[in-house]
Amino acid sequence: MHTHNNYLKTHRIMKYLLTFLAGGLAGAAVALLFAPMKGEELRVKIKETLQSRGLCCGNEMDLLVEKIAAEIESNQ
């Protein structure tokens, strides 16, 4: 019974942590949307943001940066 309660408590904490992180990422995306900058500057800023949060690296990051930048540029 104790193990199950510990699992539920851990699960709840992880849920709140992930929600907090998702909110932070959403806020960063909104900030980028409302801060006009050139395409290359935008890509550098997105890449720095992703690296600082340890989200991805290498070729995977380059592809993600391109997708995010294209989406932001198409919405401006």
CYANA upper distance limits for C-alpha pairs under 8 A (distance plus 0.5 A):
  1 MET  CA      5 ASN  CA      6.87
  2 HIS  CA      6 ASN  CA      6.64
  3 THR  CA      7 TYR  CA      6.64
  4 HIS  CA      8 LEU  CA      6.77
  5 ASN  CA      9 LYS  CA      6.67
  6 ASN  CA     10 THR  CA      6.58
  7 TYR  CA     11 HIS  CA      6.48
  8 LEU  CA     12 ARG  CA      6.61
  9 LYS  CA     13 ILE  CA      6.77
 10 THR  CA     14 MET  CA      6.64
 11 HIS  CA     15 LYS  CA      6.63
 12 ARG  CA     16 TYR  CA      6.88
 13 ILE  CA     17 LEU  CA      6.69
 14 MET  CA     18 LEU  CA      6.54
 15 LYS  CA     19 THR  CA      6.63
 16 TYR  CA     20 PHE  CA      6.61
 17 LEU  CA     21 LEU  CA      6.74
 18 LEU  CA     22 ALA  CA      6.55
 19 THR  CA     23 GLY  CA      6.67
 20 PHE  CA     24 GLY  CA      6.83
 21 LEU  CA     25 LEU  CA      6.80
 22 ALA  CA     26 ALA  CA      6.63
 23 GLY  CA     27 GLY  CA      6.59
 24 GLY  CA     28 ALA  CA      6.74
 25 LEU  CA     29 ALA  CA      6.71
 26 ALA  CA     30 VAL  CA      6.74
 27 GLY  CA     31 ALA  CA      6.66
 28 ALA  CA     32 LEU  CA      6.77
 29 ALA  CA     33 LEU  CA      6.72
 30 VAL  CA     34 PHE  CA      6.85
 31 ALA  CA     35 ALA  CA      6.65
 32 LEU  CA     36 PRO  CA      7.88
 32 LEU  CA     42 LEU  CA      8.25
 32 LEU  CA     72 ILE  CA      8.31
 33 LEU  CA     72 ILE  CA      6.49
 33 LEU  CA     75 ASN  CA      8.47
 33 LEU  CA     76 GLN  CA      7.96
 37 MET  CA     41 GLU  CA      6.65
 37 MET  CA     42 LEU  CA      6.42
 38 LYS  CA     42 LEU  CA      6.53
 39 GLY  CA     43 ARG  CA      6.76
 39 GLY  CA     69 ALA  CA      7.79
 39 GLY  CA     73 GLU  CA      8.15
 40 GLU  CA     44 VAL  CA      6.75
 41 GLU  CA     45 LYS  CA      6.66
 42 LEU  CA     46 ILE  CA      6.64
 42 LEU  CA     69 ALA  CA      7.15
 43 ARG  CA     47 LYS  CA      6.58
 43 ARG  CA     65 VAL  CA      6.58
 43 ARG  CA     66 GLU  CA      7.58
 43 ARG  CA     69 ALA  CA      6.59
 44 VAL  CA     48 GLU  CA      6.61
 45 LYS  CA     49 THR  CA      6.63
 46 ILE  CA     50 LEU  CA      6.70
 46 ILE  CA     65 VAL  CA      6.67
 46 ILE  CA     68 ILE  CA      8.33
 46 ILE  CA     69 ALA  CA      8.17
 47 LYS  CA     51 GLN  CA      6.60
 47 LYS  CA     61 MET  CA      7.65
 47 LYS  CA     62 ASP  CA      8.15
 47 LYS  CA     65 VAL  CA      6.65
 48 GLU  CA     52 SER  CA      6.51
 49 THR  CA     53 ARG  CA      6.90
 50 LEU  CA     54 GLY  CA      6.68
 50 LEU  CA     55 LEU  CA      5.99
 50 LEU  CA     56 CYS  CA      7.20
 50 LEU  CA     61 MET  CA      8.30
 51 GLN  CA     55 LEU  CA      6.83
 51 GLN  CA     56 CYS  CA      7.24
 51 GLN  CA     57 CYS  CA      7.52
 56 CYS  CA     60 GLU  CA      7.12
 56 CYS  CA     61 MET  CA      5.94
 57 CYS  CA     61 MET  CA      5.36
 57 CYS  CA     62 ASP  CA      8.33
 58 GLY  CA     62 ASP  CA      7.10
 59 ASN  CA     63 LEU  CA      6.80
 60 GLU  CA     64 LEU  CA      6.77
 61 MET  CA     65 VAL  CA      6.46
 62 ASP  CA     66 GLU  CA      6.71
 63 LEU  CA     67 LYS  CA      6.80
 64 LEU  CA     68 ILE  CA      6.64
 65 VAL  CA     69 ALA  CA      6.46
 66 GLU  CA     70 ALA  CA      6.49
 67 LYS  CA     71 GLU  CA      6.72
 68 ILE  CA     72 ILE  CA      6.68
 69 ALA  CA     73 GLU  CA      6.48
 70 ALA  CA     74 SER  CA      6.55
 71 GLU  CA     75 ASN  CA      6.89
 72 ILE  CA     76 GLN  CA      7.03
